[in-house]
Amino acid sequence: MKYAIVTGSSKGLGESIAQLFLESDVHVIGLSRTANDHLAAIAKENHMMFKHISCDLGNSQILDQTCHEISKTIFTEETTAIYLINNAGVVEPIEQSLNIKTDELVRHVHVNTIAPMAITNYFLGKATEKGVPLITANITSGAAESPVSGWSAYCSTKASINMYTKTAALEQQELKTDNKVIAFNPGIMDTGMQEKIRSSSVSEFSRVETFKGYKEQDLLKDTDHIGGVLVDIVTDENIKNGKIYNVKNYL
């Protein structure tokens, strides 16, 4: 029996990943602020379990409690593998650094960096204790490696996730566990995040016209397609611990 934990499962890439797991005989725990009736229907159709847990990843005080609740469901005598997909993320604030308010920055870092690190840390420990292999994929971005004007927060948090991925993977290698930690860059997709980017002003985000062009020229990838690439990677027995995977190498 296999389980997947998918953050940000209510829409976009998270919804696509959750559905693909359910269609691949993997039970799914979805973390998001809003529920997704479509995933519940897919689970029923495939005789699988989908459990939605309402969680605001910007509130770090509830993370351990939420992880504990999930653990009671997924760690059973029949569990053979667990997949953790840290997909949830925010791009806001889209603004020049000197104009960003501290409270906006704090929430951004909580959602994009602290939450995926804290959730991964918890389940690495629990999986090691229970003797169940954990495969973790942290969703990253090309912005982790290239500065983008107006995205100081986003670039910084994605860069930190890449380094965390490499470090956590190194630790698992040294401990000789069966756990794997990777990052995955999905490229540009047709999601709500892209809508927010396109709604920016030029003063906030100098490349806004470029991103509008991606939509106009039909260059945004479908989340089902991208999700399929990621599910194939994490379920491959030859997955490379600590690697930063890029979807462009698979399309």
C-alpha positions as CSV (number, residue, x, y, z in Angstrom):
1,M,0.0,0.0,0.0
2,K,1.4,3.4,-1.0
3,Y,0.5,6.9,0.1
4,A,1.2,10.4,-1.3
5,I,1.0,13.7,0.5
6,V,0.4,16.6,-1.8
7,T,0.4,20.2,-0.7
8,G,-1.6,22.7,-2.7
9,S,-3.8,19.9,-4.0
10,S,-6.9,21.9,-4.6
11,K,-5.9,23.3,-8.0
12,G,-3.2,23.6,-10.7
13,L,-0.2,21.3,-10.6
14,G,-1.1,19.9,-7.1
15,E,-4.5,18.8,-8.3
16,S,-3.0,17.1,-11.4
17,I,-0.4,15.3,-9.3
18,A,-2.9,14.1,-6.8
19,Q,-5.2,12.8,-9.6
20,L,-2.4,10.9,-11.3
21,F,-1.4,9.3,-8.0
22,L,-5.0,8.2,-7.4
23,E,-5.1,6.7,-10.9
24,S,-1.8,4.9,-10.2
25,D,-3.1,3.0,-7.1
26,V,-1.6,5.5,-4.6
27,H,-3.8,6.8,-1.8
28,V,-3.6,10.6,-1.4
29,I,-3.6,13.0,1.5
30,G,-4.2,16.5,0.1
31,L,-3.2,19.6,2.1
32,S,-4.8,22.9,1.0
33,R,-7.0,25.7,2.4
34,T,-9.9,24.6,0.2
35,A,-11.3,21.1,-0.6
36,N,-11.5,19.5,-4.0
37,D,-14.6,17.5,-4.8
38,H,-13.2,16.4,-8.1
39,L,-10.3,14.5,-6.4
40,A,-12.8,12.8,-4.0
41,A,-14.7,11.6,-7.1
42,I,-11.6,10.3,-8.8
43,A,-10.6,8.4,-5.7
44,K,-14.0,6.8,-5.5
45,E,-13.9,5.9,-9.1
46,N,-10.5,4.2,-8.7
47,H,-11.4,2.6,-5.3
48,M,-8.7,4.6,-3.6
49,M,-8.6,6.9,-0.6
50,F,-8.4,10.7,-0.9
51,K,-8.4,12.7,2.4
52,H,-8.4,16.4,2.4
53,I,-6.9,18.3,5.3
54,S,-7.5,22.0,5.5
55,C,-4.2,23.7,6.3
56,D,-2.8,27.2,6.0
57,L,0.9,26.6,5.4
58,G,1.6,30.2,6.3
59,N,0.8,29.3,9.9
60,S,3.9,27.4,11.1
61,Q,2.3,26.7,14.5
62,I,0.0,24.1,13.1
63,L,2.4,22.2,10.9
64,D,3.5,19.6,13.4
65,Q,0.0,19.0,14.5
66,T,-1.1,18.5,10.9
67,C,1.8,16.2,10.2
68,H,0.9,14.1,13.2
69,E,-2.7,13.8,12.0
70,I,-1.4,12.6,8.6
71,S,0.9,10.1,10.2
72,K,-1.9,8.3,12.0
73,T,-3.4,7.6,8.6
74,I,-0.4,6.7,6.4
75,F,1.9,4.7,8.7
76,T,0.3,1.2,8.8
77,E,1.7,-2.3,8.7
78,E,0.8,-2.5,5.0
79,T,2.5,0.7,4.0
80,T,5.4,0.1,1.5
81,A,6.2,3.6,0.3
82,I,5.3,7.3,0.9
83,Y,5.6,10.1,-1.6
84,L,5.7,13.7,-0.3
85,I,5.2,16.4,-2.9
86,N,5.8,19.9,-1.6
87,N,3.9,21.7,-4.3
88,A,2.2,24.6,-2.5
89,G,3.8,28.0,-3.1
90,V,3.2,31.7,-3.6
91,V,4.8,34.2,-5.9
92,E,3.5,37.3,-4.1
93,P,4.7,39.9,-3.1
94,I,5.6,40.8,-6.7
95,E,7.3,44.1,-6.0
96,Q,10.6,45.9,-5.9
97,S,12.5,44.9,-2.8
98,L,12.5,48.4,-1.3
99,N,8.6,48.4,-1.3
100,I,8.0,45.0,0.2
101,K,6.3,45.0,3.7
102,T,7.8,42.8,6.4
103,D,4.6,40.9,7.1
104,E,4.2,40.1,3.4
105,L,7.8,38.8,3.3
106,V,7.4,36.7,6.5
107,R,4.3,35.0,5.1
108,H,6.0,34.3,1.8
109,V,9.0,32.6,3.5
110,H,6.7,30.6,5.7
111,V,4.8,29.2,2.8
112,N,7.6,28.7,0.3
113,T,10.5,27.7,2.6
114,I,9.6,26.9,6.2
115,A,6.5,24.8,5.5
116,P,8.2,22.4,2.9
117,M,11.3,22.1,5.1
118,A,9.3,21.5,8.3
119,I,7.0,18.9,6.6
120,T,9.9,17.1,5.0
121,N,11.9,17.1,8.3
122,Y,8.9,15.6,10.1
123,F,8.3,12.8,7.6
124,L,12.0,12.0,7.2
125,G,12.2,11.3,10.9
126,K,8.9,9.4,11.0
127,A,9.7,7.3,7.9
128,T,13.1,6.4,9.2
129,E,11.5,5.4,12.6
130,K,8.9,3.2,10.9
131,G,11.2,1.7,8.2
132,V,9.2,3.0,5.3
133,P,10.9,4.7,2.4
134,L,10.0,8.3,1.8
135,I,10.4,10.0,-1.6
136,T,10.2,13.8,-1.4
137,A,9.9,16.2,-4.3
138,N,10.1,19.9,-3.7
139,I,8.7,22.1,-6.4
140,T,11.3,24.7,-7.4
141,S,11.8,27.1,-10.2
142,G,14.3,28.5,-12.7
143,A,14.1,31.6,-10.6
144,A,16.1,29.8,-7.9
145,E,19.2,30.3,-10.2
146,S,18.5,33.5,-12.0
147,P,17.6,36.8,-10.4
148,V,14.3,38.4,-11.7
149,S,13.5,42.0,-10.9
150,G,10.4,42.1,-8.7
151,W,10.8,38.6,-7.5
152,S,13.4,39.0,-4.7
153,A,11.3,36.9,-2.3
154,Y,10.4,34.2,-4.8
155,C,13.9,33.8,-6.2
156,S,15.3,33.7,-2.7
157,T,12.9,31.1,-1.3
158,K,13.3,28.8,-4.3
159,A,17.1,29.0,-4.1
160,S,16.9,28.1,-0.4
161,I,14.7,25.1,-1.3
162,N,17.2,23.9,-3.8
163,M,20.0,24.0,-1.2
164,Y,17.8,22.4,1.4
165,T,17.1,19.6,-1.0
166,K,20.7,18.9,-1.6
167,T,21.6,19.1,2.0
168,A,18.8,16.9,3.2
169,A,19.6,14.3,0.5
170,L,23.3,14.3,1.6
171,E,22.2,13.6,5.2
172,Q,20.1,10.7,4.1
173,Q,23.0,9.3,2.1
174,E,25.3,9.6,5.1
175,L,22.7,7.9,7.3
176,K,22.2,5.1,4.7
177,T,18.4,5.3,4.7
178,D,16.2,4.5,1.8
179,N,14.7,8.0,1.8
180,K,15.2,10.3,-1.3
181,V,14.9,14.1,-1.6
182,I,14.8,15.8,-4.9
183,A,13.6,19.1,-6.4
184,F,11.6,19.5,-9.6
185,N,11.4,22.6,-11.8
186,P,8.1,22.3,-13.7
187,G,8.7,25.3,-16.0
188,I,6.0,27.7,-17.0
189,M,2.5,26.3,-16.7
190,D,-1.1,27.5,-17.2
191,T,-2.0,28.1,-13.5
192,G,-3.4,30.7,-11.2
193,M,0.1,31.8,-10.3
194,Q,0.7,32.8,-13.9
195,E,-2.5,34.9,-13.8
196,K,-1.2,36.8,-10.8
197,I,2.1,37.4,-12.6
198,R,0.3,38.8,-15.6
199,S,-1.7,41.1,-13.5
200,S,1.4,42.9,-12.2
201,S,2.3,46.4,-13.3
202,V,5.5,47.1,-15.1
203,S,6.8,49.1,-12.0
204,E,6.3,46.0,-9.9
205,F,7.6,43.4,-12.4
206,S,9.6,44.6,-15.4
207,R,9.1,41.4,-17.4
208,V,5.3,41.4,-17.2
209,E,4.8,41.8,-20.9
210,T,7.0,38.7,-21.5
211,F,4.8,36.6,-19.3
212,K,1.7,38.0,-21.0
213,G,3.3,36.8,-24.3
214,Y,3.6,33.3,-22.9
215,K,-0.1,33.1,-22.6
216,E,-0.9,34.8,-25.9
217,Q,1.5,32.5,-27.8
218,D,0.1,29.4,-26.1
219,L,3.5,28.6,-24.5
220,L,2.2,27.6,-21.1
221,K,2.3,23.9,-20.4
222,D,-0.6,21.8,-19.2
223,T,-0.4,20.8,-15.6
224,D,-1.6,17.2,-16.3
225,H,1.4,16.8,-18.6
226,I,3.9,18.2,-16.2
227,G,2.4,16.3,-13.3
228,G,2.8,13.1,-15.3
229,V,6.5,13.8,-15.7
230,L,6.9,14.3,-11.9
231,V,5.0,11.2,-10.9
232,D,7.1,9.1,-13.3
233,I,10.3,10.5,-11.8
234,V,9.4,9.9,-8.1
235,T,8.1,6.4,-8.8
236,D,11.2,5.4,-10.8
237,E,13.5,3.1,-8.7
238,N,16.5,4.9,-10.3
239,I,15.6,8.3,-8.9
240,K,18.7,10.2,-8.1
241,N,18.9,11.5,-4.5
242,G,19.6,15.3,-4.2
243,K,19.1,16.0,-7.9
244,I,17.4,19.1,-9.2
245,Y,15.2,17.8,-12.0
246,N,14.1,20.0,-14.8
247,V,11.0,19.2,-16.8
248,K,12.5,20.6,-20.0
249,N,14.8,17.5,-20.1
250,Y,11.7,15.3,-20.4
251,L,9.5,17.1,-23.0
